Amino acid sequence: MHKRLALIVLFLAPTLACNMWSKPASGWTGATGGEQIEKLFWQDVQAKNWAEVDRHVAGTFAGAGPGGTTDRTAFLRELQKAPLADFSISECNSHLNGADMIVTCTVHAQWAGQASAVSTLSVWQQLKKGWVMVAHSESKLAGS
C-alpha cells in the first residue's frame, strides 16, 4: 500500500509542480484585453522599440487623423518623428467581432515637450503571430 502511494506521489508531483505554479504569459503573448494591447503598443513606441512596433502594425494598415488618411509607412514614420516622453490611457472600451477587436480610448501624451489629448479608435486583429493593428484613427479632443 505504501509503495503504491509513493509511486502515485512520485508521478503526480512533477505534473502538479509544472501546472500549479507556472507563471502566466505576460506582455504581448499574454495580452487579451483591448486596453492592455493599446498600452503595450504605446509602451513600445515610448521605448523606441521599433522592431516590436513594426511587428504589430499590419501590412494592410489604414489610418486617419487630423492630417488626413495615412498608410502603414507614413504612420510608422510619424510615430518615430517626435519622441513620446509620456502617455496615459483612459476610458477604454473594447468590442470583439470574430478575430477583430475594436478599441476606443482617450490618450494623453507628451510628444517632444508638446502635450496632446486624442480620442483613438484602433482595430486589432488576432493572427497566429499575435495581435496586429489593422486600422487606427485619432481625433483631437476639444481644448488640446
C-alpha positions as CSV (number, residue, x, y, z in Angstrom):
1,M,0.0,0.0,0.0
2,H,2.8,2.5,0.9
3,K,4.7,1.6,-2.2
4,R,1.7,2.3,-4.4
5,L,1.0,5.6,-2.7
6,A,4.7,6.5,-3.0
7,L,4.6,5.7,-6.8
8,I,1.5,7.8,-7.3
9,V,3.1,10.8,-5.5
10,L,6.3,10.3,-7.4
11,F,4.4,10.5,-10.8
12,L,2.0,13.3,-9.8
13,A,4.4,15.7,-8.1
14,P,6.2,16.9,-11.2
15,T,2.9,17.3,-13.1
16,L,1.4,19.4,-10.3
17,A,4.6,21.4,-9.9
18,C,4.6,22.3,-13.6
19,N,1.0,23.4,-13.7
20,M,0.2,24.8,-10.3
21,W,2.9,27.4,-10.2
22,S,3.6,28.1,-13.8
23,K,3.8,31.8,-14.5
24,P,1.0,33.1,-16.8
25,A,2.1,34.6,-20.1
26,S,2.8,38.3,-19.9
27,G,3.5,41.1,-22.4
28,W,2.2,40.6,-26.0
29,T,1.9,36.9,-25.6
30,G,-0.4,37.2,-22.6
31,A,-2.4,40.2,-23.8
32,T,-6.2,39.6,-24.0
33,G,-7.9,42.9,-23.4
34,G,-8.1,46.0,-25.6
35,E,-6.7,48.4,-23.0
36,Q,-3.8,46.0,-22.4
37,I,-3.0,45.8,-26.1
38,E,-3.1,49.6,-26.5
39,K,-0.8,50.1,-23.5
40,L,1.7,47.6,-24.8
41,F,1.7,49.3,-28.2
42,W,2.3,52.8,-26.8
43,Q,4.9,51.5,-24.3
44,D,6.9,50.1,-27.3
45,V,6.5,53.4,-29.1
46,Q,7.8,55.3,-26.0
47,A,10.7,52.8,-25.6
48,K,11.5,53.2,-29.3
49,N,11.2,49.5,-29.7
50,W,10.6,49.9,-33.4
51,A,11.1,46.3,-34.3
52,E,8.2,45.4,-31.9
53,V,6.0,48.3,-33.1
54,D,6.6,47.2,-36.7
55,R,5.6,43.6,-35.9
56,H,2.3,44.8,-34.5
57,V,1.2,47.0,-37.4
58,A,-0.4,45.1,-40.3
59,G,0.9,45.4,-43.8
60,T,-2.5,46.5,-44.9
61,F,-2.8,49.1,-42.2
62,A,-5.1,52.2,-42.8
63,G,-5.1,55.3,-40.6
64,A,-6.9,58.6,-40.3
65,G,-6.3,61.7,-38.2
66,P,-6.2,65.4,-38.3
67,G,-3.7,65.4,-41.2
68,G,-5.9,63.1,-43.3
69,T,-5.6,59.5,-44.3
70,T,-2.3,57.5,-43.9
71,D,-0.8,54.2,-44.8
72,R,1.5,51.9,-42.8
73,T,4.7,53.6,-43.9
74,A,3.6,57.1,-43.1
75,F,2.0,56.0,-39.7
76,L,5.3,54.4,-38.6
77,R,7.3,57.4,-39.8
78,E,5.0,59.7,-37.9
79,L,5.5,57.7,-34.7
80,Q,9.2,57.9,-35.0
81,K,9.3,61.6,-35.8
82,A,8.9,63.0,-32.3
83,P,9.9,61.1,-29.2
84,L,7.0,60.0,-26.9
85,A,8.1,61.2,-23.5
86,D,5.0,60.1,-21.5
87,F,1.4,58.9,-22.0
88,S,-1.6,57.7,-20.2
89,I,-4.7,55.8,-21.5
90,S,-8.2,56.1,-20.1
91,E,-11.8,55.5,-21.0
92,C,-11.1,52.4,-23.0
93,N,-13.9,50.3,-24.4
94,S,-13.3,47.0,-26.4
95,H,-15.7,45.1,-28.6
96,L,-14.9,41.7,-30.2
97,N,-16.0,40.9,-33.7
98,G,-14.7,37.5,-34.6
99,A,-10.9,37.7,-34.7
100,D,-11.0,41.5,-34.6
101,M,-11.1,43.7,-31.5
102,I,-12.3,47.3,-31.8
103,V,-10.8,49.5,-29.1
104,T,-11.6,53.1,-28.3
105,C,-9.6,55.1,-25.8
106,T,-8.6,58.6,-24.7
107,V,-4.8,59.0,-24.9
108,H,-2.9,61.9,-23.2
109,A,0.6,62.1,-24.5
110,Q,3.7,64.3,-24.3
111,W,5.4,64.3,-27.7
112,A,8.8,66.2,-27.7
113,G,7.5,68.5,-25.0
114,Q,4.1,69.1,-26.5
115,A,1.0,67.8,-24.8
116,S,-1.8,66.3,-26.7
117,A,-5.1,64.6,-25.9
118,V,-6.8,62.5,-28.5
119,S,-9.7,60.1,-28.8
120,T,-8.5,57.0,-30.6
121,L,-10.1,54.1,-32.4
122,S,-7.9,51.1,-33.2
123,V,-8.9,47.8,-34.9
124,W,-6.7,44.9,-33.8
125,Q,-6.7,41.5,-35.5
126,Q,-5.6,38.3,-33.8
127,L,-3.4,36.3,-36.0
128,K,-1.2,33.2,-35.4
129,K,1.8,35.5,-34.8
130,G,-0.2,37.7,-32.3
131,W,-2.2,40.9,-32.4
132,V,-1.7,43.4,-35.2
133,M,-3.2,46.8,-35.7
134,V,-5.1,47.0,-39.0
135,A,-6.6,50.4,-38.6
136,H,-6.2,53.4,-36.3
137,S,-7.9,56.8,-36.1
138,E,-7.2,59.8,-33.9
139,S,-9.3,62.9,-33.2
140,K,-8.1,65.8,-31.1
141,L,-10.1,66.4,-28.0
142,A,-11.5,69.9,-27.6
143,G,-9.1,72.2,-25.8
144,S,-6.0,70.2,-26.6
